[in-house]
Amino acid sequence: MKKDNYKQTNFIKHIIEKDLKNKLISVIKTRFPPEPNGYLHIGHAKSICLNFGLATEYHGTCNLRFDDTNPMKENIEYINSIKNDIKWLGFKWNNDVKFSSMYFDKIYKYAIELINNGLAYVDLLNQEEIRKYRGTLKKPGINSPYRNQSIEKNLLLFKQMKNGFFSTGEACLRAKINMCSPFIIMRDPVLYRIIFYEHHQTKNTWCIYPTYDFAHCISDALEGITHSICTLEFQDNRRLYDWILNKINIKYRAYQYEYSRLNIEYTILSKRKLNILVKKNIVTGWDDPRMPTISGLRRRGYTPSSIRTFCDKIGVTKQDNLIEMSLLESCIKNDLNTNAPRAMAILDPIKIRITNLPTNYLEILMVPNHPNQPNMGYRSVYFTNELYIDRSDFYEQEIIEHNGLILGKEIRLRYSYIIQAQKIKKDKYKNIVEIQCIYDKETLGKHPKNRKVKGVIHWLSTKNTRPAIFNLYDKLFNIKNPEKEINFLQHINTESLIIKKGFIELNLLTTNISNVYQFERIGYFCFDKQINNTIATFNRIISLNINKTKKK
């Protein structure tokens, strides 16, 4: 992995440095604890970079532990995708992958311990009744009628839960804390519930499963995690985290710290909502290049270093804010500007005919793969009497701030000659089908004196092209903060994908230089390996922001 700069300080680093200085810990141990119920998104990338980055900087370790406590929403596909995403970002977890399910036997014994100490009880209220008894932010909760049953009765009922005596939702184990607590999380939260569903790790060994809150803190403690770092949405849950570890006889005591979650303009970062986009076929899958998932960004053409740089730049604070999309885009643009070879592509072709060249004329021009990186070498392009240019680069009449080809005016072809448009041909629908030009053979690599040539455009010879499909991706939503909308689906950008059919240089994908290119004057594009198509398909990563032209 390329080493990034994790020197930016934050409050979590201050805590770690203080703990090390005061010898409260000798080695930092962090963990990344995803639930395998979906693909990771860029918000998780922030957590990955933070947890693995801290372990790297302070010469500690970071565990990968799947919090697999709800088999109904989890599967192996998600587990494999998460492992691949972490590796792709350039990180390596400590020893073998871990699962909360590895500790189910121990977690069950800790539940028994709470019951024996009069701190947990089996509740036979249904889910709706539990919700009603819990109260609201303004109204205290009400004790369950099963709250004060004997320890012996609770032990019997919990054993019956484990042995499948009850059906789903008929019983649960709750902590006995305080139904009048101002924090709803502390109003006798559920610790175990019944789920008859085969688990991807334990198969059918269990029909009761600990809740995330109960399993998470115990798993942290069993692994000796020194700093359990999560987002601010779990800030109140820390009270339950601490309560559980304080009430059970466990050797190690873990501590939780919270930071603000990532929010990006025009994006949602809720796995539940992202799953809706997939289920409703609004996108083609979790790895759709419009998705903020790590696999979607990878397919879009984002690089690991650009995402790590982005996560480092946004920093770690306790204040929620909405990050501008331009910051993420600048990270990938800066990366690709240095590393992506250049090429020419035509997205919306219109034919040019050079009338003062013979039909069989062929000249090979050597052009750089990168103007500032000579080590990337050169490639050959053909110059012939028939060429393609982009339709947007030609106007019949002069346009303000337009640096393209204009009827009667001269323009330079990139790396090539100056041409002048003289005539146009149109079809019966008045669409331009051909532009007839002449070229000046004395202008290759030369600037003619006393002639003002306005602009440079890209082009391709018709004899040196292969067809290509270009997926022009844009923001998936047309409002800045769709996460706050009740019906976020109403704000889908219907033009988040525009498909163009054009041409690329013939040998572009046979040189093995790269799968990511800057198509000159257009933008950065990534070859989509996942589309099994006879025509090469490219996904636009980001445009070069060429200004729109205005009619004179």
C-alpha positions in Angstrom: 0.0 0.0 0.0 1.1 3.5 -0.8 1.6 5.3 2.5 -0.6 8.3 3.0 -0.2 11.1 5.3 -2.2 10.5 8.5 -0.5 13.3 10.3 -3.7 15.4 10.6 -4.5 15.6 14.2 -7.9 15.1 15.8 -9.5 14.5 19.2 -9.3 10.7 18.9 -5.5 11.0 18.4 -5.3 13.2 21.5 -7.1 10.5 23.5 -4.8 7.8 22.2 -1.7 9.8 22.9 -2.9 10.6 26.4 -3.7 6.9 27.1 -0.2 5.9 25.8 1.5 8.6 27.8 -0.3 7.7 31.0 0.4 4.0 30.3 -3.3 3.1 30.4 -2.6 1.0 27.4 0.7 -0.4 25.9 -0.5 -1.1 22.4 -3.5 0.4 20.5 -6.0 -2.1 19.3 -8.8 -0.9 17.0 -11.5 -2.7 15.0 -13.6 -2.2 11.9 -17.0 -3.9 12.7 -19.3 -3.9 9.7 -22.6 -5.6 9.6 -22.7 -7.9 6.6 -26.1 -6.6 5.4 -25.0 -4.6 2.4 -22.1 -3.2 0.5 -19.8 -0.7 2.1 -20.1 2.9 1.0 -17.7 5.9 1.3 -18.9 6.6 4.8 -17.5 3.2 5.8 -14.3 4.1 3.9 -13.9 7.0 6.3 -14.2 4.5 9.2 -11.8 2.1 7.5 -9.2 4.8 7.0 -9.6 6.0 10.5 -9.4 2.6 12.3 -6.7 1.0 10.1 -4.9 4.4 9.8 -4.7 4.9 13.6 -3.4 1.3 14.1 -0.7 2.0 11.4 0.3 5.3 12.8 0.6 4.1 16.4 2.1 0.7 15.5 -0.9 -1.2 16.8 -3.4 -3.6 15.3 -6.8 -3.4 13.7 -9.3 -6.3 13.6 -11.9 -6.9 11.0 -14.9 -8.3 12.8 -18.3 -8.8 11.2 -21.1 -8.0 13.6 -23.3 -10.8 12.3 -26.2 -10.8 14.7 -29.1 -10.7 12.3 -28.9 -13.6 9.8 -32.1 -12.5 8.0 -30.3 -9.6 6.4 -26.8 -11.0 6.1 -25.1 -13.2 3.5 -21.7 -14.4 2.2 -21.9 -12.0 -0.8 -21.8 -9.0 1.5 -18.9 -10.5 3.6 -16.8 -11.2 0.5 -17.5 -7.7 -1.0 -16.5 -6.1 2.3 -13.2 -8.0 2.5 -12.4 -7.1 -1.1 -13.2 -3.4 -0.5 -10.8 -3.3 2.5 -8.0 -5.0 0.5 -8.6 -2.7 -2.5 -8.3 0.4 -0.2 -4.9 -0.9 0.7 -5.4 -2.1 4.3 -4.7 -5.4 6.0 -6.5 -6.6 9.1 -4.9 -8.3 12.1 -4.7 -12.1 11.9 -7.9 -13.9 10.8 -11.2 -12.3 10.1 -13.4 -12.4 13.1 -17.2 -12.7 13.6 -19.4 -11.8 16.6 -20.9 -15.3 16.1 -17.6 -16.7 17.2 -18.5 -15.5 20.7 -22.2 -16.6 20.8 -21.5 -19.2 23.5 -19.8 -16.6 25.7 -22.4 -13.9 25.0 -25.1 -16.4 26.0 -23.3 -17.1 29.3 -23.1 -13.3 30.0 -26.9 -13.1 29.4 -27.3 -15.9 32.0 -25.1 -13.9 34.4 -27.3 -10.8 34.1 -30.4 -12.9 34.7 -28.8 -14.5 37.8 -28.0 -11.0 39.1 -31.5 -9.8 38.6 -30.5 -7.5 35.8 -32.3 -9.1 32.9 -35.7 -10.7 32.3 -37.7 -12.6 29.6 -40.5 -10.4 28.4 -43.6 -12.0 26.7 -44.9 -8.7 25.4 -45.0 -8.5 21.6 -43.0 -5.9 19.6 -45.8 -3.4 19.4 -46.5 -3.7 23.1 -42.9 -3.2 24.0 -42.8 -0.1 21.8 -45.9 1.3 23.4 -44.6 0.6 27.0 -41.3 2.2 26.2 -42.8 5.7 26.1 -41.5 8.7 24.2 -38.9 11.5 24.6 -41.5 13.5 26.6 -43.2 10.6 28.3 -41.5 8.0 30.6 -41.9 4.3 29.9 -44.0 1.8 31.8 -42.7 -1.4 33.4 -43.6 -4.6 31.7 -45.8 -6.9 33.7 -43.1 -9.6 33.3 -40.4 -7.3 34.7 -40.4 -8.6 38.3 -40.8 -12.3 37.7 -38.4 -14.5 39.6 -34.9 -15.3 38.5 -35.8 -19.0 38.3 -38.7 -18.2 36.0 -36.5 -16.0 33.8 -33.8 -18.7 33.5 -36.4 -21.3 32.5 -38.0 -19.0 29.9 -34.6 -18.0 28.5 -33.7 -21.7 28.2 -37.0 -22.4 26.4 -36.2 -19.5 24.0 -32.9 -21.1 23.2 -34.5 -24.5 22.7 -37.1 -23.2 20.2 -40.1 -23.4 22.5 -41.3 -19.9 21.5 -42.0 -18.6 18.0 -40.5 -15.5 16.5 -41.5 -12.4 18.3 -43.2 -14.2 21.1 -40.5 -13.6 23.7 -37.3 -11.7 24.1 -34.7 -11.0 26.8 -34.5 -7.5 28.1 -32.0 -5.7 30.4 -33.6 -4.4 33.6 -32.3 -0.8 33.8 -34.8 2.1 34.2 -38.0 2.6 32.3 -38.0 6.3 33.3 -34.6 7.1 32.0 -34.4 10.2 29.8 -32.4 8.1 27.4 -34.8 5.7 25.6 -31.9 3.3 24.9 -31.7 2.6 28.6 -35.4 1.8 29.0 -35.0 -2.0 29.4 -33.4 -2.5 25.9 -33.7 -5.9 24.2 -30.6 -8.1 24.6 -31.8 -11.3 22.8 -34.5 -12.0 20.3 -35.8 -15.1 18.5 -34.9 -15.5 14.8 -35.6 -18.9 13.1 -33.2 -18.4 10.1 -30.1 -20.2 9.1 -26.9 -18.3 9.9 -24.1 -18.0 7.4 -21.6 -19.0 10.0 -23.3 -21.0 12.8 -26.0 -22.6 10.5 -28.9 -23.7 12.6 -27.1 -23.9 15.9 -29.0 -21.0 17.3 -32.6 -19.7 17.1 -31.9 -16.8 19.5 -29.5 -14.0 18.6 -28.0 -11.2 20.7 -28.8 -7.6 19.6 -26.0 -5.5 18.0 -25.7 -3.5 21.3 -25.3 -6.5 23.5 -22.9 -8.4 21.2 -20.8 -5.4 20.1 -19.4 -4.3 23.5 -18.7 -7.9 24.6 -16.9 -8.7 21.4 -14.8 -5.5 21.8 -13.9 -6.6 25.4 -13.1 -10.2 24.4 -10.8 -9.0 21.7 -9.0 -6.4 24.0 -10.0 -3.5 21.8 -8.6 -0.3 23.4 -10.5 2.3 21.4 -13.9 1.3 20.0 -14.6 4.1 17.5 -18.1 4.6 16.0 -20.2 7.5 14.6 -22.3 9.9 16.6 -25.5 8.1 16.0 -24.3 5.6 18.6 -23.5 8.3 21.2 -26.5 7.4 23.4 -25.7 3.7 22.9 -22.5 4.3 24.8 -24.5 4.4 28.0 -25.7 0.9 27.3 -22.2 -0.2 26.1 -20.8 0.9 29.5 -23.7 -0.5 31.5 -23.3 -4.0 30.1 -19.5 -4.1 30.6 -19.9 -2.8 34.1 -22.5 -5.4 35.0 -20.8 -8.5 33.8 -17.7 -10.3 35.0 -15.4 -9.8 32.1 -11.6 -9.6 32.2 -11.1 -6.6 29.9 -12.9 -3.3 29.8 -13.3 -1.6 26.4 -14.3 2.1 25.8 -16.3 3.7 23.0 -15.6 7.0 21.3 -17.8 8.7 18.7 -17.1 11.0 15.7 -19.4 12.6 13.1 -20.6 10.4 10.3 -19.9 11.4 6.7 -22.5 13.3 4.7 -21.9 14.3 1.1 -23.9 16.5 -1.2 -26.4 14.9 -3.6 -25.8 11.5 -2.0 -27.4 9.1 0.5 -25.2 7.0 2.8 -27.9 4.8 4.4 -27.5 1.1 3.6 -31.3 0.7 4.0 -32.0 3.5 1.4 -29.2 2.3 -0.9 -30.8 -1.2 -0.8 -34.1 0.4 -1.9 -32.4 1.9 -5.0 -31.1 -1.6 -5.8 -34.4 -3.4 -5.1 -36.4 -0.9 -7.2 -33.9 -1.2 -10.1 -33.3 2.5 -10.0 -29.6 1.5 -10.3 -28.2 -1.6 -11.8 -26.8 -3.0 -8.5 -24.7 -2.2 -5.5 -21.7 -1.6 -7.8 -23.5 0.8 -10.1 -21.1 3.7 -10.8 -23.6 6.2 -9.6 -23.7 4.5 -6.2 -21.6 5.9 -3.3 -20.5 2.3 -2.5 -16.8 1.5 -2.6 -17.5 -1.0 -5.3 -19.5 1.6 -7.3 -16.7 4.2 -6.9 -14.1 1.6 -8.0 -16.1 0.7 -11.1 -16.6 4.4 -11.8 -12.8 4.7 -11.9 -11.9 6.2 -8.4 -8.6 5.1 -7.1 -7.8 3.8 -3.6 -5.4 6.7 -3.0 -8.0 9.3 -4.0 -10.5 7.9 -1.5 -7.9 7.7 1.2 -6.9 11.3 0.5 -10.5 12.4 0.6 -11.0 10.7 4.0 -7.9 12.3 5.4 -8.9 15.8 4.1 -12.4 15.8 5.7 -10.8 15.0 9.1 -12.4 13.6 12.2 -14.7 15.8 14.4 -17.8 15.6 16.5 -19.6 18.2 14.3 -22.0 17.0 11.6 -21.6 18.8 8.3 -22.4 18.3 4.6 -19.2 17.8 2.6 -19.2 19.3 -0.9 -19.1 16.9 -3.7 -16.3 19.0 -5.3 -13.9 17.9 -2.6 -14.2 14.3 -3.5 -14.0 15.2 -7.2 -10.9 17.2 -6.7 -9.1 14.2 -5.0 -9.7 11.9 -7.9 -8.9 14.7 -10.5 -5.6 15.5 -8.8 -4.7 11.8 -8.8 -5.6 11.2 -12.4 -4.1 14.4 -13.7 -0.7 13.0 -12.8 -1.3 9.3 -13.4 -3.8 8.9 -16.2 -2.5 8.6 -19.8 -4.1 10.8 -22.5 -6.0 9.6 -25.5 -8.6 11.0 -28.0 -12.2 9.9 -28.2 -15.2 11.1 -30.1 -18.5 10.9 -28.2 -20.8 12.4 -30.8 -19.1 12.0 -34.2 -19.4 14.2 -37.2 -17.3 13.5 -40.3 -14.6 15.8 -41.7 -13.4 15.4 -45.3 -10.0 17.0 -46.1 -10.6 17.8 -49.8 -7.0 18.7 -50.6 -5.8 15.2 -49.6 -6.0 12.1 -51.8 -8.4 9.3 -50.7 -5.6 6.9 -49.9 -3.4 9.4 -48.0 -2.0 8.1 -44.7 0.4 9.8 -42.4 1.5 8.4 -39.0 2.0 11.0 -36.2 3.7 10.2 -32.9 2.0 11.8 -29.9 2.8 11.7 -26.2 0.7 9.5 -23.8 1.1 12.3 -21.2 2.3 15.9 -21.9 4.1 16.0 -18.6 5.2 12.4 -18.1 7.7 11.5 -20.9 8.2 8.1 -19.2 4.7 7.1 -20.3 6.0 7.1 -23.9 4.4 7.8 -27.2 1.8 6.3 -29.5 1.0 6.6 -33.1 -2.2 8.1 -34.6 -3.3 8.2 -38.2 -3.9 11.4 -40.2 -6.0 10.7 -43.3 -8.5 12.5 -45.6 -11.5 11.4 -43.5 -11.7 12.3 -39.8 -14.2 12.5 -37.0 -14.6 15.4 -34.6 -17.2 15.9 -31.9 -20.4 17.5 -33.2 -20.3 20.1 -30.4 -16.9 21.4 -31.8 -18.5 22.7 -35.0 -20.8 25.7 -35.5 -22.0 27.2 -38.7 -22.0 30.7 -37.1 -19.4 32.3 -34.8 -20.0 31.6 -31.1 -18.7 33.7 -28.2 -16.0 31.8 -26.2 -16.3 29.0 -28.7 -12.9 27.6 -29.6 -14.1 25.0 -32.1 -14.4 24.8 -35.8 -16.5 27.5 -37.5 -17.5 27.6 -41.1 -14.9 29.8 -42.9 -12.5 29.8 -40.0 -9.3 27.9 -39.1 -8.7 25.6 -36.2 -5.8 23.3 -35.2 -6.3 19.6 -34.8 -4.6 18.4 -31.6 -1.0 17.2 -32.4 -1.6 17.8 -36.1 -2.4 20.4 -38.8 -4.4 23.5 -39.1 -7.7 23.0 -41.1 -10.3 25.4 -42.5 -14.0 24.6 -42.8 -15.3 25.5 -46.3 -18.6 23.6 -46.9 -21.1 21.5 -45.1 -23.4 18.7 -46.3 -26.8 18.1 -44.7 -29.3 15.3 -44.9 -33.0 15.7 -45.7 -33.6 16.5 -42.0 -31.2 19.4 -42.2 -28.7 17.6 -40.0 -25.0 18.1 -40.8 -23.5 14.9 -42.0 -20.1 16.1 -43.4 -17.8 19.1 -43.1 -15.5 19.7 -46.1 -12.2 21.3 -45.1 -8.7 22.0 -46.4 -5.5 21.5 -44.4 -2.3 23.5 -44.4 0.6 21.0 -44.8 3.1 23.6 -43.5 1.5 23.8 -40.1 2.5 20.5 -38.5 4.2 21.5 -35.2 4.4 25.1 -36.4 2.6 28.4 -35.6 2.1 30.3 -38.8 2.9 34.0 -38.6 0.3 36.7 -39.0 -2.5 34.2 -38.7 -4.7 34.0 -35.7 -5.9 30.4 -35.2 -8.6 30.2 -32.7 -8.4 27.0 -30.6 -7.5 23.3 -30.7 -9.9 20.4 -31.0 -9.4 16.6 -30.7 -10.1 14.3 -33.6 -9.7 10.7 -34.9 -9.1 9.3 -38.3 -11.9 7.1 -39.6 -9.2 4.5 -40.4 -7.8 4.4 -36.9 -10.9 3.9 -34.7 -13.0 1.3 -33.0 -16.6 1.9 -31.8 -17.1 2.6 -28.1 -20.0 3.3 -25.6 -19.6 6.1 -23.2 -21.6 6.2 -20.0 -21.8 9.8 -18.8 -22.6 9.6 -15.1 -23.8 12.5 -13.0 -25.2 13.0 -9.6 -27.9 10.5 -8.6 -30.0 13.1 -6.9 -30.9 16.6 -7.9 -31.0 18.2 -4.4 -28.1 18.7 -2.1 -29.3 16.7 0.9 -31.6 13.9 -0.2 -30.9 12.1 3.1 -33.2 14.5 4.9 -36.1 14.0 2.6 -38.9 11.6 3.7 -39.5 10.5 0.1 -36.0 10.7 -1.3 -37.0 8.8 -4.4 -38.8 11.9 -5.7 -35.5 13.6 -6.1 -33.8 11.1 -8.4 -31.9 12.8 -11.2 -33.4 11.4 -14.4 -30.2 12.4 -16.3 -27.8 10.7 -13.9 -26.8 8.5 -16.8 -26.5 9.5 -20.5 -25.2 7.0 -23.0 -23.2 8.1 -26.0 -22.0 6.0 -28.9 -18.8 7.1 -30.6 -15.2 6.1 -31.2 -11.8 5.6 -29.5 -8.3 5.2 -30.9 -8.0 1.8 -32.5 -5.2 0.5 -30.3 -6.2 2.1 -27.0 -6.9 -1.0 -25.0 -4.2 -3.2 -26.5 -1.2 -1.2 -25.2 -1.8 -2.3 -21.5 -0.9 1.2 -20.4 -4.0 1.7 -18.3 -7.7 1.2 -17.9 -8.2 4.8 -17.0 -7.7 7.7 -19.5 -8.1 11.3 -19.8 -10.0 11.7 -23.1 -8.6 15.1 -24.1 -10.9 18.0 -23.7 -13.7 15.7 -22.4 -12.9 14.2 -19.1 -11.5 11.2 -17.2 -12.9 7.8 -18.2 -12.5 4.2 -16.9 -12.8 1.1 -19.1 -15.7 -1.0 -17.6 -14.3 -4.5 -17.4 -17.6 -5.8 -15.9 -19.6 -5.2 -19.0 -19.3 -8.1 -21.3 -19.9 -6.3 -24.5 -18.3 -6.6 -27.9 -18.1 -2.8 -28.0 -15.7 -1.2 -25.5 -17.6 0.6 -22.7 -16.2 3.5 -20.7 -17.6 5.1 -17.6 -17.0 8.8 -17.1 -15.3 9.4 -13.8 -15.4 13.2 -13.9 -15.6 15.8 -16.6 -13.0 18.5 -17.4 -15.6 21.2 -16.8 -15.4 22.8 -20.3 -17.6 25.9 -20.3 -20.7 25.9 -22.3 -20.7 28.2 -25.3 -23.0 31.1 -26.1 -24.2 32.3 -29.4 -22.7 35.5 -30.6 
